[in-house]
Amino acid sequence: MSRLVVTLIVVVVLVVGGLFVLSGMAHEKPPVRVEKAVPLANLSN
């Protein structure tokens, strides 16, 4: 095989492998409730 074909195959394998690695890292975190005290003066506006 020519050097160009080997280089293209290596690049494609690296890109596909990188996509699998990045897709494995993407994990959504569940939303966290944050309760905050609100003074009554702010509610009257």
C-alpha positions as CSV (number, residue, x, y, z in Angstrom):
1,M,0.0,0.0,0.0
2,S,1.1,3.5,-0.6
3,R,2.2,5.8,2.2
4,L,-0.8,8.0,1.6
5,V,-3.4,5.2,2.1
6,V,-1.7,4.1,5.3
7,T,-1.7,7.6,6.6
8,L,-5.4,8.1,5.8
9,I,-6.3,4.8,7.5
10,V,-4.3,5.8,10.6
11,V,-6.0,9.2,10.7
12,V,-9.5,7.7,10.3
13,V,-8.8,5.1,13.1
14,L,-7.6,7.9,15.4
15,V,-10.7,10.1,14.7
16,V,-13.1,7.2,15.3
17,G,-11.2,6.2,18.5
18,G,-11.3,9.8,19.7
19,L,-15.1,9.9,19.1
20,F,-15.6,6.8,21.2
21,V,-13.5,8.2,24.0
22,L,-15.3,11.5,24.0
23,S,-18.8,9.9,23.9
24,G,-17.8,7.7,26.9
25,M,-16.9,10.8,28.9
26,A,-20.2,12.6,28.3
27,H,-22.4,11.9,31.3
28,E,-25.2,14.2,32.3
29,K,-25.5,15.0,35.9
30,P,-29.0,14.9,37.4
31,P,-30.3,18.3,38.4
32,V,-29.8,19.3,42.1
33,R,-32.4,21.3,44.0
34,V,-31.0,24.3,45.8
35,E,-33.4,25.7,48.4
36,K,-32.8,29.3,49.3
37,A,-34.5,31.5,51.9
38,V,-36.3,34.4,50.3
39,P,-37.3,37.3,52.5
40,L,-40.9,38.4,52.4
41,A,-39.9,41.9,51.5
42,N,-38.7,40.7,48.1
43,L,-42.0,39.0,47.4
44,S,-44.1,42.1,47.8
45,N,-42.5,43.9,44.8
